[in-house]
């Protein structure tokens, strides 16, 4: 969940900077599309986060099924 | 104080409080619920920044899909304080100190950055957040990353099914 928190902080930062970049251009040209890359980047971050969460939660469920705990210190051997 | 300013401060306080509660709450279920509140606050920020499409996508994808998945998995595992081993105090203290160092570093970097001094956000204008402009840009310049992300989704789906079937 903390990973989601950090990804959202990054997303908010990217949107704010893209908006800042765009507001400067908008003073001369109202229809300017400068800074649209930031918002598309946020979109791709969301895509990667969704993929990562699905795989990560599947791994956590597998760990829980094997050890009946989510403490990863039980898995310090890789073998057995 | 203008209305946008009041909304901005309200959303910022809500986002900070709920982000702190995500980390500090003992039960993972409460943590997930605070995270949903955080996502709504961030969606409000996106609307203030004229990024309407991202606000809606954030609400649907994060608060709707990812958080439900989290909630299902946490409720499936039935975690509680007795069965889970707790981290000891020194590890928590070390984590807090190192995280605080990173926070200080970031704040000092933002204070030194000359690129953003004197620049202002103008809330009302700009059309880059509209779905028309985003879609045109996505399917013209960014069409290859878009298709690659669909392959990424497919591989994530296959991976989750393979891991879950074991």
gemmi code that builds the backbone of each chain (N, CA, C; Angstrom):
import gemmi

chains = {
    "A": [
        ("UNK", (0.820, -1.214, 0.000), (0.000, 0.000, 0.000), (0.848, 1.255, 0.000)),
        ("UNK", (2.032, 1.182, 0.632), (2.905, 2.345, 0.631), (3.440, 2.617, -0.767)),
        ("UNK", (3.572, 1.542, -1.580), (3.986, 1.749, -2.960), (2.937, 2.559, -3.699)),
        ("UNK", (1.659, 2.234, -3.448), (0.583, 3.000, -4.084), (0.639, 4.455, -3.656)),
        ("UNK", (0.947, 4.676, -2.373), (1.063, 6.036, -1.845), (2.140, 6.811, -2.591)),
        ("UNK", (3.305, 6.154, -2.783), (4.417, 6.842, -3.445), (4.100, 7.094, -4.906)),
        ("UNK", (3.450, 6.113, -5.568), (3.101, 6.311, -6.973), (2.128, 7.462, -7.130)),
        ("UNK", (1.196, 7.607, -6.163), (0.243, 8.697, -6.264), (0.895, 10.033, -6.021)),
        ("UNK", (1.891, 10.077, -5.138), (2.625, 11.325, -4.935), (3.317, 11.743, -6.220)),
        ("UNK", (3.933, 10.768, -6.895), (4.596, 11.060, -8.171), (3.601, 11.557, -9.205)),
        ("UNK", (2.436, 10.919, -9.243), (1.422, 11.320, -10.214), (0.978, 12.753, -9.991)),
        ("UNK", (0.763, 13.110, -8.723), (0.312, 14.469, -8.415), (1.379, 15.482, -8.808)),
        ("UNK", (2.634, 15.136, -8.548), (3.741, 16.027, -8.912), (3.807, 16.218, -10.422)),
        ("UNK", (3.657, 15.120, -11.175), (3.737, 15.210, -12.640), (2.607, 16.055, -13.196)),
        ("UNK", (1.382, 15.869, -12.646), (0.260, 16.657, -13.147), (0.466, 18.128, -12.830)),
        ("UNK", (0.981, 18.433, -11.613), (1.176, 19.832, -11.234), (2.217, 20.494, -12.119)),
        ("UNK", (3.330, 19.789, -12.404), (4.358, 20.400, -13.239), (3.895, 20.530, -14.682)),
        ("UNK", (3.113, 19.543, -15.161), (2.597, 19.652, -16.527), (1.664, 20.842, -16.635)),
        ("UNK", (0.870, 21.069, -15.573), (-0.037, 22.222, -15.576), (0.740, 23.529, -15.522)),
        ("UNK", (1.833, 23.533, -14.745), (2.639, 24.747, -14.640), (3.293, 25.079, -15.984)),
        ("UNK", (3.788, 24.036, -16.642), (4.395, 24.194, -17.950), (3.380, 24.732, -18.935)),
        ("UNK", (2.135, 24.230, -18.802), (1.089, 24.598, -19.739), (0.579, 26.010, -19.493)),
        ("UNK", (0.537, 26.442, -18.225), (-0.032, 27.780, -17.968), (0.830, 28.886, -18.559)),
        ("UNK", (2.155, 28.646, -18.637), (3.018, 29.658, -19.231), (2.705, 29.789, -20.717)),
        ("UNK", (2.527, 28.625, -21.379), (2.234, 28.659, -22.810), (0.852, 29.224, -23.074)),
        ("UNK", (-0.067, 29.058, -22.128), (-1.442, 29.484, -22.349), (-1.592, 30.993, -22.333)),
        ("UNK", (-0.614, 31.710, -21.796), (-0.742, 33.164, -21.792), (-0.656, 33.723, -23.207)),
        ("UNK", (0.086, 33.037, -24.106), (0.159, 33.504, -25.480), (-0.850, 32.787, -26.368)),
        ("UNK", (-0.973, 31.471, -26.193), (-1.853, 30.689, -27.051), (-2.797, 29.884, -26.159)),
        ("UNK", (-4.074, 30.193, -26.260), (-5.054, 29.587, -25.354), (-5.203, 28.087, -25.595)),
        ("UNK", (-4.984, 27.620, -26.841), (-5.214, 26.211, -27.165), (-3.924, 25.395, -27.108)),
        ("UNK", (-2.915, 25.918, -26.447), (-1.622, 25.249, -26.477), (-1.683, 23.875, -25.814)),
        ("UNK", (-0.957, 22.913, -26.421), (-0.944, 21.558, -25.873), (0.387, 21.231, -25.222)),
        ("UNK", (1.149, 22.260, -24.886), (2.452, 22.033, -24.264), (2.259, 21.400, -22.887)),
        ("UNK", (3.050, 20.393, -22.601), (2.958, 19.784, -21.277), (1.981, 18.648, -21.190)),
        ("UNK", (1.436, 18.198, -22.335), (0.467, 17.096, -22.299), (1.172, 15.777, -22.021)),
        ("UNK", (2.508, 15.732, -22.238), (3.242, 14.485, -21.995), (3.174, 14.083, -20.536)),
        ("UNK", (3.149, 15.086, -19.643), (3.098, 14.779, -18.219), (1.856, 13.995, -17.866)),
        ("UNK", (0.713, 14.414, -18.426), (-0.534, 13.722, -18.094), (-0.566, 12.332, -18.692)),
        ("UNK", (0.021, 12.159, -19.900), (0.060, 10.823, -20.482), (0.979, 9.914, -19.687)),
        ("UNK", (2.049, 10.513, -19.155), (2.971, 9.722, -18.332), (2.266, 9.210, -17.081)),
        ("UNK", (1.432, 10.071, -16.491), (0.646, 9.650, -15.332), (-0.266, 8.484, -15.693)),
        ("UNK", (-0.846, 8.552, -16.895), (-1.712, 7.469, -17.360), (-0.941, 6.156, -17.438)),
        ("UNK", (0.290, 6.202, -17.981), (1.077, 4.969, -18.077), (1.514, 4.478, -16.697)),
        ("UNK", (1.775, 5.421, -15.773), (2.119, 4.986, -14.407), (0.961, 4.221, -13.794)),
        ("UNK", (-0.262, 4.692, -14.036), (-1.434, 3.979, -13.515), (-1.543, 2.581, -14.103)),
        ("UNK", (-1.248, 2.448, -15.405), (-1.299, 1.141, -16.063), (-0.310, 0.183, -15.412)),
        ("UNK", (0.935, 0.665, -15.226), (1.974, -0.194, -14.646), (1.614, -0.554, -13.203)),
        ("UNK", (1.023, 0.405, -12.456), (0.651, 0.132, -11.075), (-0.414, -0.949, -11.004)),
        ("UNK", (-1.383, -0.902, -11.924), (-2.438, -1.916, -11.900), (-1.858, -3.298, -12.173)),
        ("UNK", (-0.948, -3.403, -13.168), (-0.339, -4.691, -13.487), (0.475, -5.210, -12.311)),
        ("UNK", (1.232, -4.276, -11.687), (2.109, -4.659, -10.583), (1.308, -5.150, -9.379)),
        ("UNK", (0.179, -4.480, -9.109), (-0.632, -4.873, -7.957), (-1.216, -6.256, -8.147)),
        ("UNK", (-1.659, -6.578, -9.385), (-2.294, -7.878, -9.572), (-1.288, -8.998, -9.349)),
        ("UNK", (-0.069, -8.840, -9.895), (0.938, -9.888, -9.707), (1.393, -9.950, -8.249)),
        ("UNK", (1.610, -8.765, -7.635), (2.096, -8.735, -6.258), (1.125, -9.379, -5.289)),
        ("UNK", (-0.176, -9.108, -5.459), (-1.140, -9.699, -4.539), (-1.245, -11.205, -4.748)),
        ("UNK", (-1.077, -11.653, -6.000), (-1.077, -13.100, -6.232), (0.093, -13.754, -5.511)),
        ("UNK", (1.268, -13.098, -5.541), (2.437, -13.661, -4.842), (2.191, -13.686, -3.335)),
        ("UNK", (1.568, -12.612, -2.800), (1.314, -12.565, -1.359), (0.352, -13.680, -0.944)),
        ("UNK", (-0.674, -13.921, -1.760), (-1.615, -15.001, -1.444), (-0.904, -16.342, -1.459)),
        ("UNK", (0.022, -16.515, -2.417), (0.774, -17.773, -2.496), (1.648, -17.960, -1.258)),
        ("UNK", (2.313, -16.873, -0.815), (3.150, -16.950, 0.392), (2.289, -17.314, 1.592)),
        ("UNK", (1.107, -16.686, 1.674), (0.236, -16.947, 2.823), (-0.236, -18.389, 2.804)),
        ("UNK", (-0.482, -18.918, 1.611), (-0.966, -20.293, 1.543), (0.122, -21.275, 1.971)),
        ("UNK", (1.388, -20.934, 1.686), (2.465, -21.856, 2.042), (2.873, -21.753, 3.492)),
        ("UNK", (2.900, -20.534, 4.055), (3.464, -20.387, 5.395), (2.447, -19.961, 6.439)),
        ("UNK", (1.210, -19.651, 6.054), (0.172, -19.146, 6.959), (0.602, -17.877, 7.676)),
        ("UNK", (1.386, -17.066, 6.999), (1.789, -15.775, 7.540), (2.252, -14.924, 6.367)),
        ("UNK", (2.272, -13.606, 6.531), (2.818, -12.785, 5.440), (4.195, -12.263, 5.790)),
        ("UNK", (4.799, -12.815, 6.837), (6.130, -12.372, 7.226), (7.151, -12.969, 6.270)),
        ("UNK", (7.868, -12.106, 5.537), (8.774, -12.643, 4.527), (10.043, -13.200, 5.139)),
        ("UNK", (10.253, -13.022, 6.453), (11.456, -13.575, 7.057), (11.429, -15.090, 7.120)),
        ("UNK", (10.215, -15.678, 6.985), (10.148, -17.138, 6.922), (10.727, -17.659, 5.620)),
        ("UNK", (10.802, -16.803, 4.621), (11.186, -17.263, 3.282), (12.645, -16.960, 3.007)),
        ("UNK", (13.511, -17.061, 4.042), (14.892, -16.655, 3.831), (15.752, -17.770, 3.258)),
        ("UNK", (15.150, -18.876, 2.893), (15.983, -19.980, 2.428), (15.858, -20.254, 0.936)),
        ("UNK", (14.815, -19.817, 0.281), (14.527, -20.076, -1.123), (14.261, -21.546, -1.396)),
        ("UNK", (15.040, -22.465, -0.771), (14.795, -23.886, -0.943), (13.839, -24.355, 0.150)),
        ("UNK", (13.111, -25.401, -0.091), (12.116, -25.938, 0.856), (11.068, -24.897, 1.240)),
    ],
    "B": [
        ("UNK", (-10.596, 35.028, 0.848), (-10.012, 33.855, 0.190), (-10.987, 33.298, -0.856)),
        ("UNK", (-10.476, 33.033, -2.034), (-11.358, 32.564, -3.100), (-11.779, 31.120, -2.844)),
        ("UNK", (-12.803, 30.700, -3.579), (-13.364, 29.366, -3.357), (-12.357, 28.287, -3.710)),
        ("UNK", (-11.598, 28.482, -4.819), (-10.618, 27.467, -5.213), (-9.542, 27.295, -4.150)),
        ("UNK", (-9.196, 28.436, -3.513), (-8.155, 28.350, -2.483), (-8.637, 27.547, -1.279)),
        ("UNK", (-9.899, 27.786, -0.892), (-10.455, 27.034, 0.239), (-10.494, 25.548, -0.088)),
        ("UNK", (-10.944, 25.221, -1.315), (-11.008, 23.801, -1.712), (-9.611, 23.201, -1.731)),
        ("UNK", (-8.646, 23.969, -2.231), (-7.270, 23.466, -2.296), (-6.744, 23.126, -0.908)),
        ("UNK", (-6.928, 24.052, 0.059), (-6.401, 23.781, 1.398), (-7.124, 22.619, 2.036)),
        ("UNK", (-8.447, 22.537, 1.839), (-9.211, 21.428, 2.407), (-8.712, 20.097, 1.853)),
        ("UNK", (-8.537, 20.032, 0.511), (-8.087, 18.777, -0.090), (-6.673, 18.429, 0.343)),
        ("UNK", (-5.821, 19.448, 0.503), (-4.445, 19.161, 0.920), (-4.403, 18.592, 2.329)),
        ("UNK", (-5.177, 19.215, 3.226), (-5.201, 18.710, 4.604), (-5.769, 17.305, 4.640)),
        ("UNK", (-6.841, 17.076, 3.871), (-7.437, 15.734, 3.828), (-6.434, 14.713, 3.313)),
        ("UNK", (-5.694, 15.079, 2.243), (-4.724, 14.142, 1.666), (-3.606, 13.842, 2.657)),
        ("UNK", (-3.091, 14.878, 3.335), (-1.983, 14.635, 4.263), (-2.429, 13.792, 5.448)),
        ("UNK", (-3.607, 14.124, 6.013), (-4.086, 13.369, 7.176), (-4.334, 11.919, 6.800)),
        ("UNK", (-4.993, 11.691, 5.649), (-5.284, 10.301, 5.318), (-4.020, 9.548, 4.935)),
        ("UNK", (-3.025, 10.223, 4.337), (-1.766, 9.533, 4.041), (-1.053, 9.132, 5.325)),
        ("UNK", (-1.106, 10.019, 6.342), (-0.493, 9.650, 7.624), (-1.234, 8.491, 8.265)),
        ("UNK", (-2.568, 8.519, 8.159), (-3.339, 7.448, 8.797), (-3.122, 6.105, 8.113)),
        ("UNK", (-2.841, 6.139, 6.776), (-2.535, 4.885, 6.070), (-1.330, 4.212, 6.717)),
        ("UNK", (-0.314, 5.021, 7.042), (0.909, 4.436, 7.588), (0.719, 4.081, 9.052)),
        ("UNK", (-0.025, 4.912, 9.806), (-0.037, 4.747, 11.252), (-1.095, 3.779, 11.764)),
        ("UNK", (-2.126, 3.478, 10.978), (-3.184, 2.646, 11.555), (-2.730, 1.193, 11.693)),
        ("UNK", (-3.184, 0.572, 12.786), (-2.711, -0.779, 13.110), (-3.339, -1.821, 12.198)),
        ("UNK", (-4.627, -1.668, 11.927), (-5.304, -2.695, 11.150), (-5.181, -2.402, 9.657)),
        ("UNK", (-4.818, -3.403, 8.840), (-4.675, -3.166, 7.405), (-5.972, -2.773, 6.728)),
        ("UNK", (-7.116, -3.190, 7.280), (-8.385, -2.828, 6.639), (-8.637, -1.333, 6.767)),
        ("UNK", (-8.385, -0.765, 7.977), (-8.513, 0.681, 8.148), (-7.543, 1.411, 7.238)),
        ("UNK", (-6.354, 0.836, 7.081), (-5.341, 1.434, 6.230), (-5.845, 1.565, 4.790)),
        ("UNK", (-6.492, 0.490, 4.300), (-7.026, 0.528, 2.940), (-8.138, 1.571, 2.830)),
        ("UNK", (-8.990, 1.668, 3.875), (-10.089, 2.640, 3.804), (-9.556, 4.066, 3.780)),
        ("UNK", (-8.499, 4.338, 4.574), (-7.893, 5.676, 4.521), (-7.262, 5.938, 3.164)),
        ("UNK", (-6.716, 4.869, 2.552), (-6.110, 5.036, 1.226), (-7.165, 5.435, 0.201)),
        ("UNK", (-8.389, 4.906, 0.348), (-9.466, 5.292, -0.570), (-9.794, 6.771, -0.392)),
        ("UNK", (-9.824, 7.243, 0.881), (-10.053, 8.674, 1.127), (-8.959, 9.507, 0.468)),
        ("UNK", (-7.720, 9.015, 0.552), (-6.601, 9.716, -0.085), (-6.796, 9.822, -1.588)),
        ("UNK", (-7.278, 8.723, -2.208), (-7.463, 8.756, -3.658), (-8.529, 9.758, -4.046)),
        ("UNK", (-9.585, 9.883, -3.223), (-10.602, 10.879, -3.551), (-10.035, 12.289, -3.428)),
        ("UNK", (-9.204, 12.527, -2.420), (-8.593, 13.855, -2.274), (-7.708, 14.177, -3.468)),
        ("UNK", (-6.930, 13.168, -3.919), (-6.035, 13.409, -5.050), (-6.836, 13.629, -6.333)),
        ("UNK", (-7.979, 12.933, -6.460), (-8.831, 13.181, -7.622), (-9.358, 14.608, -7.615)),
        ("UNK", (-9.699, 15.127, -6.425), (-10.109, 16.521, -6.328), (-9.011, 17.465, -6.754)),
        ("UNK", (-7.774, 17.141, -6.388), (-6.641, 17.955, -6.829), (-6.506, 17.946, -8.347)),
        ("UNK", (-6.705, 16.765, -8.962), (-6.612, 16.684, -10.422), (-7.672, 17.554, -11.076)),
        ("UNK", (-8.885, 17.568, -10.500), (-9.939, 18.402, -11.085), (-9.556, 19.868, -10.956)),
        ("UNK", (-8.975, 20.251, -9.806), (-8.525, 21.635, -9.640), (-7.455, 22.005, -10.655)),
        ("UNK", (-6.616, 21.027, -11.017), (-5.541, 21.290, -11.974), (-5.988, 21.109, -13.414)),
        ("UNK", (-7.281, 21.054, -13.667), (-7.832, 20.895, -15.014), (-7.435, 19.587, -15.676)),
        ("UNK", (-7.259, 18.514, -14.902), (-6.959, 17.211, -15.494), (-8.159, 16.312, -15.239)),
        ("UNK", (-9.256, 16.598, -15.934), (-10.518, 15.908, -15.619), (-10.450, 14.429, -15.936)),
        ("UNK", (-9.830, 14.092, -17.072), (-9.756, 12.679, -17.474), (-8.987, 11.868, -16.445)),
        ("UNK", (-7.849, 12.420, -15.990), (-7.047, 11.687, -15.011), (-7.790, 11.551, -13.692)),
        ("UNK", (-8.596, 12.561, -13.332), (-9.363, 12.469, -12.091), (-10.327, 11.301, -12.143)),
        ("UNK", (-11.037, 11.179, -13.275), (-12.018, 10.092, -13.399), (-11.306, 8.743, -13.434)),
        ("UNK", (-10.196, 8.672, -14.190), (-9.462, 7.401, -14.284), (-8.908, 7.011, -12.923)),
        ("UNK", (-8.409, 8.012, -12.175), (-7.884, 7.727, -10.842), (-8.969, 7.141, -9.953)),
        ("UNK", (-10.173, 7.741, -10.041), (-11.251, 7.255, -9.190), (-11.690, 5.851, -9.584)),
        ("UNK", (-11.799, 5.599, -10.908), (-12.294, 4.295, -11.349), (-11.245, 3.218, -11.107)),
        ("UNK", (-10.012, 3.474, -11.578), (-8.997, 2.423, -11.543), (-8.488, 2.201, -10.128)),
        ("UNK", (-8.085, 3.292, -9.438), (-7.504, 3.102, -8.111), (-8.561, 2.801, -7.066)),
        ("UNK", (-9.487, 3.775, -6.858), (-10.450, 3.599, -5.777), (-11.421, 2.475, -6.083)),
        ("UNK", (-11.680, 2.226, -7.378), (-12.657, 1.208, -7.717), (-12.072, -0.181, -7.813)),
        ("UNK", (-10.981, -0.334, -8.551), (-10.499, -1.674, -8.863), (-9.379, -2.125, -7.933)),
        ("UNK", (-8.311, -1.322, -7.822), (-7.128, -1.777, -7.098), (-7.431, -1.920, -5.611)),
        ("UNK", (-8.212, -0.952, -5.073), (-8.479, -0.996, -3.638), (-9.409, -2.141, -3.271)),
        ("UNK", (-10.345, -2.480, -4.181), (-11.209, -3.631, -3.910), (-10.379, -4.912, -3.884)),
        ("UNK", (-9.398, -4.982, -4.800), (-8.504, -6.144, -4.829), (-7.729, -6.264, -3.514)),
        ("UNK", (-7.197, -5.107, -3.047), (-6.477, -5.082, -1.778), (-7.365, -5.564, -0.642)),
        ("UNK", (-8.584, -5.016, -0.606), (-9.507, -5.330, 0.487), (-9.850, -6.812, 0.488)),
        ("UNK", (-10.066, -7.385, -0.715), (-10.366, -8.811, -0.814), (-9.222, -9.642, -0.261)),
        ("UNK", (-7.989, -9.310, -0.681), (-6.844, -10.122, -0.267), (-6.638, -10.019, 1.234)),
        ("UNK", (-6.790, -8.797, 1.799), (-6.571, -8.636, 3.240), (-7.638, -9.384, 4.030)),
        ("UNK", (-8.883, -9.308, 3.552), (-9.931, -10.022, 4.283), (-9.792, -11.527, 4.125)),
        ("UNK", (-9.248, -11.975, 2.994), (-9.031, -13.401, 2.757), (-8.004, -13.956, 3.729)),
        ("UNK", (-7.012, -13.116, 4.107), (-5.913, -13.639, 4.904), (-6.175, -13.578, 6.391)),
        ("UNK", (-7.137, -12.760, 6.824), (-7.536, -12.732, 8.231), (-6.345, -12.470, 9.147)),
        ("UNK", (-5.676, -11.342, 8.920), (-4.513, -11.002, 9.727), (-4.947, -10.342, 11.022)),
        ("UNK", (-4.221, -10.560, 12.099), (-4.417, -9.764, 13.308), (-3.115, -9.697, 14.088)),
        ("UNK", (-3.127, -8.893, 15.140), (-1.890, -8.575, 15.841), (-1.270, -9.777, 16.543)),
        ("UNK", (-2.098, -10.755, 16.925), (-1.552, -11.845, 17.736), (-0.701, -12.781, 16.888)),
        ("UNK", (-1.175, -13.076, 15.674), (-0.443, -14.064, 14.887), (0.732, -13.452, 14.140)),
        ("UNK", (0.676, -12.134, 13.880), (1.753, -11.542, 13.101), (2.862, -11.041, 14.020)),
        ("UNK", (4.103, -11.361, 13.722), (5.202, -10.827, 14.524), (5.368, -9.336, 14.265)),
        ("UNK", (5.571, -8.564, 15.325), (5.710, -7.115, 15.180), (7.185, -6.747, 15.046)),
        ("UNK", (7.416, -5.670, 14.298), (8.771, -5.148, 14.181), (9.186, -4.538, 15.518)),
        ("UNK", (10.488, -4.652, 15.863), (10.877, -4.067, 17.138), (11.107, -2.568, 17.006)),
        ("UNK", (11.275, -1.914, 18.161), (11.246, -0.451, 18.218), (12.408, 0.186, 17.472)),
        ("UNK", (13.581, -0.478, 17.539), (14.762, 0.119, 16.919), (14.626, 0.183, 15.413)),
        ("UNK", (14.031, -0.869, 14.824), (13.852, -0.861, 13.366), (12.913, 0.261, 12.963)),
        ("UNK", (11.844, 0.454, 13.760), (10.907, 1.537, 13.453), (11.585, 2.896, 13.564)),
        ("UNK", (12.412, 3.051, 14.618), (13.110, 4.327, 14.824), (14.072, 4.611, 13.677)),
        ("UNK", (14.804, 3.563, 13.252), (15.738, 3.738, 12.137), (15.008, 4.140, 10.864)),
        ("UNK", (13.870, 3.492, 10.634), (13.093, 3.831, 9.442), (12.614, 5.261, 9.481)),
        ("UNK", (12.136, 5.715, 10.665), (11.638, 7.083, 10.776), (12.752, 8.087, 10.535)),
        ("UNK", (13.950, 7.802, 11.081), (15.057, 8.750, 10.909), (15.488, 8.825, 9.452)),
        ("UNK", (15.595, 7.653, 8.787), (16.065, 7.701, 7.394), (15.016, 8.335, 6.492)),
        ("UNK", (13.718, 8.069, 6.769), (12.675, 8.726, 5.991), (12.674, 10.225, 6.205)),
        ("UNK", (12.942, 10.661, 7.449), (13.013, 12.094, 7.733), (14.163, 12.759, 7.011)),
        ("UNK", (15.303, 12.043, 6.902), (16.446, 12.588, 6.160), (16.077, 12.807, 4.692)),
        ("UNK", (15.377, 11.827, 4.117), (14.957, 11.961, 2.716), (14.009, 13.139, 2.555)),
        ("UNK", (13.093, 13.325, 3.519), (12.146, 14.448, 3.457), (12.876, 15.781, 3.495)),
        ("UNK", (13.876, 15.895, 4.407), (14.649, 17.136, 4.506), (15.374, 17.430, 3.198)),
        ("UNK", (15.943, 16.350, 2.606), (16.671, 16.507, 1.341), (15.753, 17.029, 0.250)),
        ("UNK", (14.542, 16.451, 0.163), (13.617, 16.867, -0.892), (13.160, 18.298, -0.682)),
        ("UNK", (12.892, 18.676, 0.595), (12.439, 20.044, 0.860), (13.529, 21.039, 0.485)),
        ("UNK", (14.787, 20.723, 0.839), (15.858, 21.662, 0.515), (16.065, 21.761, -0.986)),
        ("UNK", (15.878, 20.642, -1.702), (16.006, 20.679, -3.165), (14.939, 21.557, -3.780)),
        ("UNK", (13.689, 21.449, -3.263), (12.615, 22.267, -3.828), (12.874, 23.736, -3.542)),
        ("UNK", (13.429, 24.031, -2.341), (13.706, 25.426, -2.016), (14.812, 25.997, -2.899)),
        ("UNK", (15.748, 25.138, -3.337), (16.843, 25.638, -4.155), (16.515, 25.724, -5.632)),
        ("UNK", (15.456, 25.017, -6.075), (15.214, 24.922, -7.513), (14.819, 26.284, -8.062)),
        ("UNK", (15.661, 26.827, -8.942), (15.378, 28.167, -9.462), (14.375, 28.121, -10.590)),
        ("UNK", (14.134, 26.908, -11.157), (13.229, 26.831, -12.302), (11.798, 27.154, -11.920)),
        ("UNK", (11.425, 26.873, -10.664), (10.024, 27.067, -10.317), (9.799, 28.334, -9.512)),
        ("UNK", (10.848, 29.137, -9.295), (10.642, 30.371, -8.544), (9.871, 31.382, -9.381)),
        ("UNK", (8.863, 31.978, -8.792), (8.125, 33.023, -9.480), (7.134, 32.531, -10.513)),
        ("UNK", (7.086, 31.214, -10.748), (6.096, 30.684, -11.681), (4.790, 30.464, -10.937)),
        ("UNK", (3.690, 30.606, -11.654), (2.398, 30.434, -11.001), (1.549, 29.462, -11.793)),
        ("UNK", (0.667, 28.770, -11.057), (-0.344, 27.951, -11.715), (-1.557, 28.816, -11.962)),
        ("UNK", (-2.087, 28.779, -13.182), (-3.340, 29.470, -13.446), (-4.410, 28.392, -13.586)),
        ("UNK", (-5.379, 28.416, -12.700), (-6.276, 27.267, -12.613), (-7.288, 27.215, -13.742)),
        ("UNK", (-7.752, 28.373, -14.215), (-8.962, 28.327, -15.037), (-8.703, 27.961, -16.494)),
        ("UNK", (-7.506, 28.259, -17.018), (-7.354, 28.070, -18.463), (-6.688, 26.738, -18.772)),
        ("UNK", (-6.482, 26.488, -20.077), (-5.797, 25.274, -20.489), (-6.777, 24.187, -20.867)),
        ("UNK", (-6.443, 23.450, -21.962), (-7.338, 22.395, -22.421), (-6.638, 21.057, -22.480)),
        ("UNK", (-5.456, 20.912, -21.863), (-4.730, 19.648, -22.046), (-5.344, 18.515, -21.264)),
        ("UNK", (-6.182, 18.802, -20.268), (-6.754, 17.710, -19.496), (-7.970, 17.096, -20.145)),
        ("UNK", (-8.462, 17.694, -21.212), (-9.681, 17.167, -21.829), (-9.390, 15.874, -22.551)),
        ("UNK", (-10.405, 15.006, -22.597), (-10.197, 13.664, -23.138), (-9.926, 13.719, -24.639)),
        ("UNK", (-10.432, 14.771, -25.319), (-10.211, 14.889, -26.767), (-8.725, 15.076, -27.075)),
        ("UNK", (-8.106, 16.035, -26.374), (-6.698, 16.312, -26.650), (-5.805, 15.173, -26.177)),
        ("UNK", (-6.141, 14.605, -25.005), (-5.334, 13.495, -24.504), (-5.417, 12.304, -25.448)),
        ("UNK", (-6.618, 12.001, -25.949), (-6.784, 10.857, -26.840), (-6.039, 11.045, -28.143)),
        ("UNK", (-6.109, 12.276, -28.694), (-5.384, 12.531, -29.948), (-3.889, 12.336, -29.746)),
        ("UNK", (-3.374, 12.875, -28.637), (-1.945, 12.752, -28.396), (-1.557, 11.308, -28.116)),
        ("UNK", (-2.445, 10.587, -27.403), (-2.136, 9.193, -27.032), (-2.069, 8.305, -28.262)),
        ("UNK", (-2.965, 8.527, -29.234), (-2.986, 7.630, -30.380), (-2.151, 8.137, -31.545)),
        ("UNK", (-1.531, 9.328, -31.401), (-0.619, 9.747, -32.466), (0.835, 9.548, -32.084)),
        ("UNK", (1.287, 10.271, -31.044), (2.718, 10.191, -30.710), (3.027, 9.009, -29.805)),
        ("UNK", (2.050, 8.631, -28.957), (2.349, 7.642, -27.922), (1.677, 6.314, -28.201)),
        ("UNK", (1.516, 5.971, -29.482), (0.753, 4.755, -29.777), (1.577, 3.502, -29.489)),
        ("UNK", (2.903, 3.579, -29.653), (3.728, 2.389, -29.401), (3.783, 2.053, -27.902)),
        ("UNK", (4.029, 3.032, -26.996), (3.937, 2.704, -25.576), (2.561, 2.206, -25.169)),
        ("UNK", (1.532, 2.715, -25.822), (0.178, 2.275, -25.503), (0.000, 0.796, -25.820)),
        ("UNK", (0.480, 0.380, -26.995), (0.357, -1.035, -27.361), (1.241, -1.904, -26.480)),
        ("UNK", (2.436, -1.411, -26.138), (3.313, -2.187, -25.260), (2.658, -2.376, -23.904)),
        ("UNK", (1.931, -1.347, -23.431), (1.284, -1.489, -22.125), (0.169, -2.519, -22.182)),
        ("UNK", (-0.454, -2.703, -23.367), (-1.465, -3.759, -23.452), (-0.814, -5.127, -23.335)),
        ("UNK", (0.376, -5.290, -23.929), (1.101, -6.566, -23.780), (1.487, -6.785, -22.320)),
        ("UNK", (1.876, -5.692, -21.645), (2.233, -5.770, -20.224), (1.046, -6.245, -19.404)),
        ("UNK", (-0.125, -5.716, -19.716), (-1.341, -6.133, -19.012), (-1.624, -7.610, -19.222)),
        ("UNK", (-1.442, -8.055, -20.483), (-1.694, -9.465, -20.789), (-0.748, -10.355, -19.995)),
        ("UNK", (0.548, -9.958, -19.954), (1.509, -10.802, -19.236), (1.218, -10.781, -17.739)),
        ("UNK", (0.766, -9.619, -17.207), (0.434, -9.564, -15.788), (-0.743, -10.468, -15.483)),
        ("UNK", (-1.726, -10.490, -16.387), (-2.901, -11.329, -16.170), (-2.522, -12.802, -16.184)),
        ("UNK", (-1.712, -13.190, -17.198), (-1.280, -14.583, -17.290), (-0.466, -14.960, -16.049)),
        ("UNK", (0.423, -14.042, -15.629), (1.247, -14.320, -14.452), (0.414, -14.510, -13.208)),
        ("UNK", (-0.594, -13.648, -13.014), (-1.432, -13.769, -11.815), (-2.191, -15.074, -11.820)),
        ("UNK", (-2.685, -15.478, -13.003), (-3.439, -16.738, -13.066), (-2.522, -17.919, -12.794)),
        ("UNK", (-1.315, -17.898, -13.382), (-0.381, -19.018, -13.195), (0.026, -19.141, -11.735)),
        ("UNK", (0.336, -17.978, -11.088), (0.731, -18.026, -9.677), (-0.436, -18.478, -8.818)),
        ("UNK", (-1.640, -17.990, -9.142), (-2.791, -18.326, -8.315), (-3.231, -19.769, -8.447)),
        ("UNK", (-2.902, -20.427, -9.571), (-3.388, -21.799, -9.782), (-2.545, -22.852, -9.096)),
        ("UNK", (-1.332, -22.467, -8.632), (-0.439, -23.443, -8.031), (-1.047, -24.111, -6.801)),
    ],
}
model = gemmi.Model(1)
for chain_id, residues in chains.items():
    chain = gemmi.Chain(chain_id)
    for i, (resn, *xyz) in enumerate(residues, 1):
        res = gemmi.Residue()
        res.name, res.seqid = resn, gemmi.SeqId(i, " ")
        for name, pos in zip(("N", "CA", "C"), xyz):
            atom = gemmi.Atom()
            atom.name, atom.element = name, gemmi.Element(name[0])
            atom.pos, atom.b_iso = gemmi.Position(*pos), 0.0
            res.add_atom(atom)
        chain.add_residue(res)
    model.add_chain(chain)
structure = gemmi.Structure()
structure.add_model(model)
structure.setup_entities()
